[in-house]
């Protein structure tokens, strides 16, 4: 028991040292979402990547796109740093981090605690975690994120995954809307899952949202936060139209 307590003190000292001695922008991700929910507004997390596995390379992808996201009212930008499928790297991230005031979400595949510490040191504010990973590792990641003051969006695809992670009491719960085989949103399935989610969770609708009716479906189910992948990369003007409808 004494050995466990000593190790806990070491961990606490380590994380406190990192947080107190590294100068990063304040993490206001939670504050922005709660403010929008209080004012009955929609929160958008928009994405930056150079390529989609489904659509190929994007045309005219420039860093000014991120500034447009900021101007148009996005609360956060999601970045994939995977080089093979999405053609992004950490140089892209560091450039974007320097020139935007938006919170930044790391949407890579994160499987261990080292990646979480790396995310903090690089300057990410939020990380996306798949609920399919080992539950013991998930608990460790939650512990580290709490110490480092990084927010987690825990992603689920079905009711089984929801039951698995429910005891972690996630603040942000992402529902991946697409069937990954046919890329179609199954509204009946999502509606069923939504009814099982605790009321204290902030639900984030993810992936496959590219029509106003998709967004309206979630709003009708009291979901007002959206992570939208590639749709607005080519159609930034459509984002303006979405905002007009939702005001």
Secondary structure, 3 states (H helix, E strand, C coil): CHHHHHHHHHHHHHHHHHHHHCCCCCCCHHHHHHHHHHCCCCEEEEEECCEECCCEECCCCCCHHHHHHHHHCCCEEEECCCHHHHCCCHHHHHHHHHHCCCEEEECCCCCCHHHHHHHHHHCCCEEEEECCCCHHHHHHHHHHHHHHCCEEEEEECCHHHHHHHHHHCCCEEEEECECCCCCCECHHHHHHHHHHCCCCCEEEEECCCCCHHHHHHHHHCCCCEEEECCHHHHCHHHHHHHHHHHC
